Amino acid sequence: MAKDVELFRIAMADVLPLKGRRRLRVPTGRSGPAETGSKEKPKASPKRAEQRTAPAPPVGSKPQIPAAEPLSFDRDVDRALSRGRRTPEATLDLHGMTLVAAERAVSRFLEEAAALDMRVVLIVTGKGLRQEGDRVFGGRIRAEFPLWLRRAENRARVRGVKAAHARHGGGGAFYVLMRRRSSASRRSLRPTPQR
């Protein structure tokens, strides 16, 4: 039962409630302090400990993002993506990359997308879920990705970021809304009414 609740929490981590709807309380599946057993962690073998630089944050936790202007996503673009009227202009898949290689690839990809004046790109980080004992961890690339977008060179190129829809990778991928350099940024997806 606890495993089912934890899996449900993981699956629903990136789901947003509909506006105007009442929120339902979902059991967290976490036991209180009286119910927890000893807090000793099983010791990792020396070889395994050397391979891991730092443990990935638990899936339920959100990465801490430094305070800066919010990366808001354009409502019209989001609606067009969700209805299939718009697709990402380019895709970057980070599966199989190391953390350093993925970070470089993201910066290079965003630089190229900005140079080509692209509007929406898709970056697939993967969910990277793994389980150690009774704890479930998310992937390091997925956890670090929002921090990479906050770097000065990327912040100048990125207007917004949002988890992708299921057909484009769901919780393991992100839409990145690029800042436009041209006059195209003044245009909307909706036609202006003629008076």
N, C-alpha and C positions, 0 to 999 in steps of 0.2 A: 504494500500500500504506500509506504513512504517513497519507494522508488518511483511509483506511478505519479505521485504528486510532484516529485522533483523533475521528472521528465516533462510533465505538463508545464511546470514553471519555466523550464528551458524553452519549450516550444512557444510559449506565450510571451517571452521576454521582450520582443520587439513589436508586439501588437498594441496598437493605439485604440482607445475607445472611440466610438462614434460620438460626434458632438450632439448634445441635447439628450443623450441617453443616460440613464441611471447606471452608476458603476456597481458591479456586484463584488462582494468580498470573496476572494479566492483563498482557500487555506494555503498557508505558506509551506507547510510540511516541515517546518523547523520545530524542533523540540525545545521546550523551555529549559532553564538552567537546572531545575531539579531533575529533569529526565536525562540529561546528558551524562554519559559515562566519563571515564577518565580522559583527560585532554592530551594524553601522550600520543605522539605521532610515531608510526612505525619508522624505524631507521632505514634509510636507503643504503643500498650497497655503495661502496666507495666509487666504483666505476660509474654507476648511474648518477651519483651526486656530482661528479666531475663534468658530465655531459650537459647538465642543466645549469644555466647561469642564474636564473631566477624563476620561481614558479609562476605560472600564468595565474591571473586573478580568477576567482570563482566566477562562474557564468552569471550568477545573479547580480554581481557587482558591476557597476558602470565605471569605465575609466575616468579618472579625474582629469578634466580638461581645464587648462589655464584660462583665467578670465580674459576675455577679449570680445570683440563684437560677435554676436551670435551668427552662426552659419544657417541663416533661414533659407527655406526652400520656397520657390515661387509657386503659389497655389495653382495658377493656370497650367504651368508645366507639369506639376504633380498630377493634376486631373487628366491632362493629355496622355501622360505615361500610363496611368491606371486604366484608362479606357482604350489603350492600344493605338491611339492616334499619333503617338510619338514614340520613337525607340532611341536608345542611346546611340550616339554617333560613333563611338569607339568603345572597346572593352579591353581591360587589362586583367589578366588572371594571375593571381599571386600564389596559386597552389604550388607546393614543392620548393618555394624559395626560402632562403634563410631570412632572418629579420633584417639584416643589413642590406641584402640584395633587394628585398621587397621595398624597403624604404627608398633606395636609389631608383628603383623602377617606378615607384609612384611619383617621385619628383620629376623624373624625366618624362613620364607619360603626361603629367599635368602641364609641363612646359610645352610639349608638342601640341597638346590639345588647345592651349591658349594661343600658340602661334598660328594654328589653323582656324582660330576663332570658332571653336566648337561650343555648343550650348550645353549639352548633357552627355556625360560619359559614365560608363559603368565600371566599377572596380570590384572584382571578386576576391574577397579575402579568405573565404571559407569560414565555416563555423569553428573548426578545430576542436571539437568537443572530445575530451578524454576523461577517464575516470581513474582516480587513485584512491583505493579504499572506498570510503563512503562519500568522498568529495568529487564533484564534477567541475572540471576546469574548461574555460574557453580558450581559444587559440591566442597566441601572443601577437600574431600579425593583426588579427581583428581588434585586439585590445589596444594596440599601439596606433592603429590607423587614424583615429580622430586626432591624436597628438601630432601626427605628421602633417595633417591638414592645417593645424594651428601655427606652423612655422611661418615666419615672415614671407619667404618666397612663395609658399603655397597659398597663404591667406590672401595675397595680392591677386591670385588667379581664381580662387574658389569663392563662389557666392553662397552656396548652400550644399548640404549633404543630407541624405535620407536613406534609410534602409530600403533595399530594392523590393519590388513586388515578387511574388512567388515565381512567376514565369521567368524572371531574370536572376533568380538565385535567393530570393527571400532574405533571411537573416544572415546569410553568408556573403552578401554583396551589398554595395552601396551605389546609389545614384549620386553623382557629383555635378552640381550646377555651376558652370563656369561663368566668370565675369566676362562680359563682352567688351571688346575694345572699339567696335564699330558702332555706327548709328543703329544697327539692328537691335541693340539693347533697349531702344526707345519704343520698339514695336511690341505689340502684345499678340498673343495667339488668337485673341478674339478680334473680329473686324470692328472698326470704329463705326458707330451709327452715322448715317448720312442725314443731315438736317436740311 
